[in-house]
Amino acid sequence: MTFTRRHLMASTAALMVLSGTTAIAQSEVPADANLAADQTFTYRVGDESPSIDPGKVEDVDGSDVVRDLFEGLYNQDADGNLVPGVALDHTVSDDGLTYTFNLREDAMWSNGEPVTAGDFVYAWKRAASPELASPYSWFIELMSIENASAVIAGEMEPDALGVTAIDDTTLEVKLSTPLPYFPQMLTHGTTFPVLQSNVEEFGDAWTQPGNMVSNGAYVLTELVPGERTVRERNEMYWDNENTTIERVVKLVVPDENVALTRYLAGELDRTDVPAGQFPRLSEEYPEQAISVPEACSYYYMFNLRENGPEELKDERVRNALSLAVDRDIIVDAVLAGGQKPAYYFSHWATAGFEEPEIAAASMTQEERNARAVELLEEAGYGSDNPLTIDLVYNTNESHKSVAIAVSQMWKQTLGVETTLSNQEWQTFLDARGSGDFDVARGGWCADYNEASTFLDLMQSGSGYNDSKYVNEEVDQLLADAKTSETPNEQYTQVEQIIAEEMPIIPIYHYAAVDMLSDQIENWPVNNFEQNWYSKDLYKIESE
């Protein structure tokens, strides 16, 4: 269920009932479906996730696992609309500051204990606590939960967080300011419940197979870091009778070309399409090659810390580097999978988003290159004083292809000497977080379908503002947008400021480009966030 801001603000006193209170329709299998005997879904990822702890999960692949193992207040259907999870519905106070959630009584943990409102209270306070030091604690603050900022900063105890269990099936959340898209944020793993006794019994080892108690449609049965993760049906899940996929296997295969070979050999049910290969694969396997808009933006970030490279503190240099990137070549020749050039950060298909007018977008590449040369010369760089840059990206053939193309464009147009460095995923995240880079690859996927999920990264205090970009006007515009009746006005201004000061280089807007077995049914191709739930899939016999 997607609401506009105006609709939500006008409906705060009404009961918000989602689509049904029992089995979720999209998990039902047609009576005439010829189901495969082996209901195992096997898919590939390129890197191991840093964590599958709901309070710490920070990457897309990890979130996919967490959505299977745990269930939050709401889920999404195949079109990205909200449907009941542990919550059946909610009410909102007239001032938009108090949400009261009615929880289902049949939600159970995998050990047979009931899921209660107190489990959400514990999980949210834990995620916000300085003790956990979650890389995603800032998400609790973005949700505008009362006292979140002070709790995260260690200025108030976690018990001060504005979340209360009225009773076992009633959860009350108090916000510091009305946030019309608040319900949409509740499908993110950070908001999922965690069983306190389980965490306290096993400590840091609570997420290991045999230790973890979860409340989702699946339980964790195997985890071999860097190799495989297996989850199997949770017999205690409230909708288990409508779950068809028995076993889900995530394989870590760093080389996407090797993964494609394994897919074509029948070892995988899903894998990414390597850069540049979608046109060929879509002709050879039209029923299996998929490209749909995905709520992610690809960009390069500049290190703007005080101890960062002095030359990159000059916005003329940053703008020159951005203008010299021929985005059309990258999306049409390098990637060739349906991606779109990006001259602003928010994905063009984000719900309610109005595309801003960015000057560079209306220029030809020849005009961009000419202006780039002028700017770099004005900044004092040229053949007698060449600019040198270190560009880091996480190990992936597509990221490597883009990095090579960009470095060649910079060399050809501006004479820039670029050193490319690929790093393993965790090393890469650590380097970005600590500022050990000149320019680094970035990719941001929406946590909810609203433009603030992208632009809040430009807020000076954001946990994922790895550039350490600071602009007080941007901070104020983003704060104003949260309660604005016309937030696109603020979003447009923020996008235009980013385009002028260029703390990041938007390069392209993602498409989900995958090979998906024609045996797998119910894949949510229309879900813009590409949030999928194994419980909603089923596998048919091969024809």
VOGU-3710 file (C-alpha; in Angstrom, 3 decimals, decimal comma):
1> mtftrrhlma> 0,000/0,000/0,000  1,623/3,217/-1,127  0,380/6,543/0,173  1,328/10,048/-0,810  2,413/12,385/1,963  -0,797/14,373/1,633  -2,912/11,232/1,944  -1,126/10,060/5,057  -1,231/13,426/6,764  -4,968/13,633/6,089
11> staalmvlsg> -5,613/10,113/7,390  -3,698/9,998/10,645  -6,680/9,208/12,839  -7,871/6,331/10,681  -7,094/2,671/11,171  -4,517/1,615/8,588  -5,549/-1,913/7,611  -3,252/-3,726/5,217  -4,202/-6,369/2,689  -5,504/-9,167/4,864
21> ttaiaqsevp> -4,775/-10,561/8,299  -4,014/-14,216/7,622  -2,147/-15,884/4,762  -0,554/-13,500/2,298  -2,008/-13,952/-1,149  1,234/-13,828/-3,104  2,534/-16,974/-1,369  -0,322/-19,104/-2,687  0,506/-21,630/-5,402  -1,972/-22,218/-8,260
31> adanlaadqt> -3,799/-25,522/-7,902  -2,652/-26,643/-11,349  1,040/-25,833/-10,773  3,322/-28,768/-11,588  5,605/-28,420/-8,587  9,158/-29,743/-8,702  9,926/-32,579/-6,324  12,979/-30,708/-5,023  11,905/-27,304/-3,678  15,446/-25,917/-3,271
41> ftyrvgdesp> 16,255/-22,392/-4,432  19,985/-21,806/-5,038  21,375/-18,381/-5,890  24,716/-16,656/-6,195  26,223/-13,604/-4,466  29,641/-12,080/-5,094  30,777/-11,421/-1,520  30,095/-12,615/1,996  27,855/-10,262/3,973  29,461/-8,585/6,995
51> sidpgkvedv> 26,565/-9,660/9,221  23,149/-11,336/9,260  22,326/-9,833/12,645  19,201/-7,681/12,046  20,712/-4,971/14,230  23,902/-4,858/12,159  22,953/-5,862/8,618  24,073/-3,215/6,124  24,263/-4,762/2,662  21,705/-5,919/0,107
61> dgsdvvrdlf> 22,724/-9,591/0,118  22,686/-9,722/3,899  19,254/-8,112/3,947  17,956/-10,793/1,570  19,014/-13,442/4,106  17,629/-11,516/7,079  14,196/-11,138/5,404  13,977/-14,940/5,239  15,151/-15,566/8,792  13,245/-12,770/10,511
71> eglynqdadg> 9,948/-11,009/9,991  9,251/-7,404/10,903  6,018/-5,544/11,373  5,315/-5,478/7,643  6,427/-7,280/4,493  6,130/-6,297/0,844  4,110/-7,986/-1,866  5,294/-8,631/-5,411  4,560/-5,017/-6,364  6,283/-3,489/-3,343
81> nlvpgvaldh> 3,079/-2,725/-1,429  2,963/-3,217/2,320  1,273/-6,381/3,595  0,999/-7,786/7,135  3,999/-9,311/8,801  3,935/-9,578/12,565  1,669/-6,502/12,572  -1,860/-6,835/11,247  -2,512/-3,099/11,125  -1,813/0,169/12,918
91> tvsddgltyt> -3,372/3,459/13,967  -1,797/6,894/13,879  -2,557/9,767/16,240  -4,021/13,030/14,932  -0,659/14,790/15,256  1,145/12,004/13,359  3,526/11,388/16,256  2,217/8,156/17,763  1,883/4,850/15,915  0,135/1,931/17,588
101> fnlredamws> 0,633/-1,486/16,005  -1,700/-4,442/16,511  0,416/-7,627/16,440  -0,795/-11,074/15,434  -1,162/-13,623/18,219  0,067/-16,557/16,135  3,580/-15,199/15,473  6,138/-17,569/16,997  9,877/-17,804/17,391  11,511/-20,916/15,980
111> ngepvtagdf> 11,839/-22,268/19,542  8,059/-22,085/20,015  7,935/-18,923/22,127  5,454/-16,220/21,054  6,757/-13,100/19,318  5,771/-10,122/21,455  5,848/-6,353/21,259  8,672/-6,503/23,785  10,850/-8,296/21,224  10,568/-5,277/18,929
121> vyawkraasp> 11,282/-2,897/21,809  14,443/-4,825/22,682  15,613/-5,038/19,065  15,131/-1,332/18,348  16,818/-0,206/21,551  19,643/-2,627/20,858  20,105/-1,302/17,292  20,300/2,273/18,612  22,636/1,502/21,497  26,255/2,703/21,398
131> elaspyswfi> 27,145/-0,682/22,919  26,167/-2,547/19,734  27,865/0,097/17,547  25,693/-0,880/14,602  26,707/0,588/11,233  22,974/1,066/10,689  22,078/2,754/14,007  21,546/5,941/12,019  18,491/4,273/10,416  16,738/4,411/13,812
141> elmsienasa> 17,462/8,141/13,820  16,160/8,526/10,253  12,905/6,953/11,426  12,484/10,022/13,679  11,861/7,863/16,741  11,673/9,970/19,890  15,096/10,463/21,539  16,866/8,393/18,874  19,601/10,955/18,268  20,440/11,265/21,953
151> viagemepda> 20,422/7,487/22,495  22,719/6,852/19,538  25,072/9,597/20,724  25,203/8,031/24,195  23,587/11,092/25,774  20,524/9,107/26,899  20,045/5,469/27,876  18,451/3,113/25,301  15,376/2,883/27,552  14,605/6,480/26,588
161> lgvtaiddtt> 13,933/5,463/22,974  10,317/6,171/22,050  9,138/2,579/21,674  6,916/0,806/24,224  5,207/-2,554/24,598  1,711/-1,675/25,827  1,074/-5,403/26,116  2,308/-8,510/24,292  0,380/-7,693/21,097  0,398/-3,876/21,160
171> levklstplp> 3,462/-1,871/20,169  3,540/1,911/20,538  6,092/4,056/18,722  6,490/7,769/19,385  8,135/10,003/16,777  9,829/13,338/17,326  8,351/14,704/14,130  5,655/13,372/11,775  7,143/11,107/9,118  4,520/10,173/6,520
181> yfpqmlthgt> 6,560/7,333/5,008  7,375/5,796/8,407  5,438/2,547/7,713  7,458/1,961/4,544  10,647/1,932/6,622  9,431/-1,047/8,646  10,353/-3,643/6,023  14,069/-3,036/6,671  16,027/-5,567/8,718  17,083/-3,005/11,324
191> tfpvlqsnve> 13,468/-2,920/12,531  13,027/-6,693/12,834  12,540/-8,272/16,271  15,309/-10,067/18,128  14,860/-12,486/21,044  16,725/-11,026/24,013  17,273/-14,358/25,789  18,860/-15,777/22,622  21,325/-12,895/22,274  22,211/-12,952/25,964
201> efgdawtqpg> 22,749/-16,719/25,983  25,174/-16,857/23,052  26,589/-13,324/22,827  28,348/-12,618/19,529  27,796/-16,252/18,497  24,004/-15,967/18,566  23,814/-15,692/14,751  25,490/-19,073/14,214  23,560/-22,155/13,013  22,182/-24,079/15,969
211> nmvsngayvl> 22,267/-20,958/18,140  20,027/-18,548/16,258  16,355/-18,323/17,170  14,413/-16,507/14,449  10,798/-15,714/13,604  10,815/-15,699/9,794  9,741/-18,337/7,334  13,183/-19,976/7,510  15,828/-20,945/10,050  19,585/-20,911/9,615
221> telvpgertv> 21,013/-24,422/9,232  24,457/-23,856/7,716  26,912/-20,971/7,404  30,347/-21,419/5,887  31,826/-17,899/5,578  32,891/-17,058/2,049  31,278/-20,199/0,700  27,612/-20,902/1,480  24,649/-20,076/3,706  21,673/-22,420/3,992
231> rernemywdn> 18,256/-21,729/5,469  15,395/-24,205/5,746  11,682/-23,910/6,481  10,700/-22,798/9,954  7,915/-25,124/11,091  6,873/-22,568/13,725  6,279/-19,748/11,210  2,668/-18,553/11,321  2,175/-19,002/7,556  4,300/-22,134/7,153
241> enttiervvk> 1,487/-24,068/5,494  1,596/-21,632/2,571  5,387/-21,818/2,190  6,572/-23,988/-0,706  10,347/-23,518/-1,038  11,879/-25,923/1,479  15,541/-24,944/1,318  17,406/-21,814/0,239  21,112/-21,943/-0,568  23,226/-18,817/-1,009
251> lvvpdenval> 26,561/-19,533/-2,703  29,442/-17,048/-2,683  30,960/-17,036/-6,178  33,192/-13,945/-6,603  33,627/-14,265/-10,393  30,335/-13,470/-12,124  31,460/-15,205/-15,318  32,139/-18,390/-13,375  28,732/-17,962/-11,767  27,085/-17,646/-15,194
261> trylageldr> 28,766/-20,860/-16,314  27,465/-22,622/-13,231  23,992/-21,190/-13,841  23,932/-22,452/-17,425  25,051/-25,848/-16,140  21,986/-25,943/-13,885  23,829/-25,460/-10,584  22,172/-22,112/-9,810  18,609/-20,830/-10,065  19,644/-17,172/-10,111
271> tdvpagqfpr> 22,778/-15,139/-10,801  23,790/-11,675/-11,967  24,356/-11,033/-15,660  28,006/-10,048/-16,267  28,604/-6,579/-17,674  27,900/-6,314/-21,394  26,339/-9,759/-21,786  22,641/-9,006/-21,384  21,930/-8,394/-25,120  23,335/-11,817/-26,019
281> lseeypeqai> 21,750/-13,656/-23,118  18,345/-12,071/-23,645  18,355/-13,345/-27,225  19,524/-16,840/-26,286  17,435/-17,159/-23,101  14,512/-14,731/-23,463  12,530/-16,394/-20,663  15,434/-16,259/-18,208  17,276/-12,973/-18,812  15,628/-10,197/-16,796
291> svpeacsyyy> 16,228/-6,453/-16,658  13,927/-4,243/-14,584  14,457/-0,905/-12,784  16,027/-1,398/-9,366  16,063/1,177/-6,575  19,837/1,679/-6,511  22,213/4,381/-7,733  25,864/3,855/-8,700  28,307/6,651/-7,936  31,882/7,581/-7,131
301> mfnlrengpe> 32,548/9,428/-3,889  35,326/11,891/-3,128  37,209/11,852/0,166  36,449/15,319/1,529  37,866/14,790/5,016  40,293/17,339/6,395  43,157/14,921/5,829  41,839/13,897/2,400  43,561/14,795/-0,886  43,936/18,559/-1,148
311> elkdervrna> 43,232/18,613/-4,892  39,805/17,009/-4,407  38,700/19,774/-2,060  38,469/22,022/-5,131  34,959/21,670/-6,554  36,312/22,652/-9,993  38,394/19,468/-9,955  35,434/17,380/-8,821  33,173/18,867/-11,468  35,781/18,315/-14,172
321> lslavdrdii> 36,082/14,645/-13,237  32,317/14,258/-13,301  31,829/15,998/-16,641  34,508/13,858/-18,282  32,613/10,633/-17,470  30,679/9,580/-20,572  27,742/7,897/-18,890  26,158/6,841/-22,175  29,179/4,715/-23,026  29,082/3,111/-19,590
331> vdavlaggqk> 25,399/2,129/-19,705  25,193/1,299/-23,426  28,583/-0,277/-24,145  30,149/-1,360/-20,853  27,066/-2,583/-18,959  24,389/-2,896/-21,663  21,760/-4,159/-19,222  19,076/-1,478/-19,187  20,751/0,914/-16,754  20,218/4,668/-17,241
341> payyfshwat> 22,782/7,502/-17,090  22,685/9,443/-13,808  23,279/13,147/-13,396  21,501/13,290/-10,032  21,580/10,878/-7,098  18,004/9,669/-6,495  16,837/6,888/-8,799  14,532/8,266/-11,489  11,822/5,640/-10,778  11,520/6,415/-7,053
351> agfeepeiaa> 7,874/6,840/-6,013  6,717/10,456/-6,226  10,145/11,747/-7,233  10,309/14,585/-9,743  13,466/14,570/-11,826  15,448/17,807/-11,265  16,896/19,919/-14,040  20,669/19,447/-14,010  22,689/21,536/-16,467  25,144/18,765/-17,364
361> asmtqeerna> 22,312/16,451/-18,375  21,306/18,709/-21,265  24,846/19,116/-22,625  26,454/16,956/-25,294  29,451/14,901/-24,188  31,653/17,128/-26,344  30,390/20,151/-24,417  30,934/18,382/-21,102  34,485/17,436/-22,052  35,316/20,970/-23,132
371> ravelleeag> 33,993/22,415/-19,889  35,863/19,752/-17,916  39,162/20,786/-19,515  38,463/24,447/-18,704  37,672/23,690/-15,059  40,745/21,538/-14,520  42,993/24,180/-16,089  41,401/26,842/-13,866  42,244/24,659/-10,888  45,889/24,563/-11,983
381> ygsdnpltid> 46,172/21,107/-13,518  47,318/20,189/-16,989  50,087/18,494/-18,954  52,788/20,239/-16,899  51,012/19,427/-13,615  48,970/16,277/-14,134  46,351/15,228/-11,632  46,840/11,779/-10,075  44,061/9,798/-8,385  43,701/6,499/-6,559
391> lvyntneshk> 40,339/4,867/-7,310  39,192/1,935/-5,149  36,329/-0,468/-5,758  35,228/-3,788/-4,314  36,224/-6,914/-6,224  33,722/-7,467/-9,011  34,170/-7,697/-12,787  31,440/-5,131/-13,497  32,938/-2,622/-11,042  36,330/-3,263/-12,634
401> svaiavsqmw> 34,945/-2,654/-16,135  33,376/0,632/-15,073  36,551/1,726/-13,280  38,718/0,972/-16,320  36,341/2,873/-18,597  36,212/5,908/-16,287  39,994/5,977/-15,838  40,421/5,914/-19,630  37,947/8,786/-20,018  39,796/10,820/-17,407
411> kqtlgvettl> 43,115/10,082/-19,120  41,918/10,851/-22,626  40,012/14,032/-21,799  41,951/15,456/-18,860  45,319/13,707/-18,774  44,538/12,339/-15,317  46,656/9,412/-14,125  44,485/6,932/-12,218  45,635/4,020/-10,082  42,958/1,347/-9,768
421> snqewqtfld> 42,702/-0,782/-6,634  40,227/-3,575/-6,052  39,550/-4,715/-2,487  37,597/-7,526/-0,875  34,197/-6,441/0,411  34,929/-6,044/4,130  38,324/-4,430/3,467  36,618/-2,063/1,046  33,916/-1,097/3,567  36,557/-0,480/6,209
431> argsgdfdva> 38,621/1,670/3,843  35,640/3,812/2,894  34,508/4,179/6,484  37,953/5,205/7,704  38,704/7,549/4,785  41,513/5,470/3,335  40,798/6,458/-0,283  40,904/9,299/-2,800  37,888/8,265/-4,884  35,798/5,192/-4,079
441> rggwcadyne> 33,023/3,317/-5,770  29,622/3,645/-4,123  26,288/1,971/-4,677  23,205/2,812/-2,656  20,006/0,776/-2,701  16,840/2,226/-1,243  15,784/1,197/2,250  12,267/2,379/1,367  10,634/3,795/-1,748  11,025/7,552/-1,197
451> astfldlmqs> 13,713/9,951/-2,350  14,960/10,715/1,162  16,459/7,211/1,312  19,043/8,431/-1,216  19,446/12,068/-0,292  19,785/11,501/3,453  23,239/10,122/2,643  24,226/13,701/1,885  23,295/14,785/5,398  26,462/15,667/7,305
461> gsgyndskyv> 25,772/13,195/10,121  24,708/10,241/7,995  26,385/6,966/8,858  27,008/6,317/5,164  28,214/9,783/4,191  31,674/8,306/3,604  32,765/11,406/1,700  32,203/13,375/4,922  30,481/16,037/2,858  29,156/18,872/5,013
471> neevdqllad> 26,707/21,502/3,816  24,436/23,210/6,349  21,942/24,242/3,668  21,604/20,624/2,541  21,109/19,523/6,157  18,327/22,069/6,620  16,615/21,219/3,334  16,582/17,536/4,221  15,177/18,304/7,659  12,481/20,530/6,139
481> aktsetpneq> 11,542/17,884/3,568  10,535/15,396/6,274  7,463/17,437/7,196  6,880/19,260/3,911  3,650/18,899/1,938  5,764/19,360/-1,199  9,098/17,630/-0,382  10,180/17,506/-4,020  10,921/21,224/-3,755  13,566/20,487/-1,141
491> ytqveqiiae> 14,776/17,369/-2,962  15,267/19,351/-6,180  17,319/21,965/-4,355  19,479/19,287/-2,722  20,089/17,546/-6,052  21,071/20,865/-7,634  23,489/21,669/-4,814  25,062/18,226/-5,189  25,410/18,843/-8,929  27,172/22,150/-8,232
501> empiipiyhy> 29,481/21,066/-5,405  29,884/17,458/-6,641  30,757/15,571/-3,435  29,840/12,459/-5,416  29,692/11,610/-9,116  26,352/9,977/-9,961  27,124/7,558/-12,798  24,088/5,395/-13,464  20,757/4,251/-12,054  20,554/0,517/-11,601
511> aavdmlsdqi> 18,510/-2,072/-13,322  18,245/-5,552/-11,811  19,944/-7,623/-14,513  19,682/-11,304/-13,701  19,435/-14,787/-15,062  16,486/-16,459/-13,339  15,591/-20,098/-13,915  12,299/-20,579/-15,727  11,460/-23,091/-12,982  11,222/-20,316/-10,378
521> enwpvnnfeq> 7,791/-18,714/-10,156  6,515/-15,562/-8,395  9,763/-13,592/-8,597  8,739/-9,969/-7,736  9,942/-8,261/-10,929  7,580/-5,343/-10,236  8,978/-4,663/-6,771  11,129/-1,587/-7,386  13,286/-2,290/-4,333  13,704/-5,907/-5,506
531> nwyskdlyki> 12,865/-7,109/-2,014  12,122/-10,807/-2,378  10,966/-13,422/0,081  11,724/-17,108/-0,487  8,404/-17,991/1,157  6,573/-16,403/-1,779  8,429/-18,389/-4,442  7,826/-21,878/-5,757  9,633/-24,144/-8,193  7,960/-26,009/-11,058
541> ese> 9,199/-29,056/-12,908  11,504/-28,417/-15,829  9,750/-28,728/-19,186
//
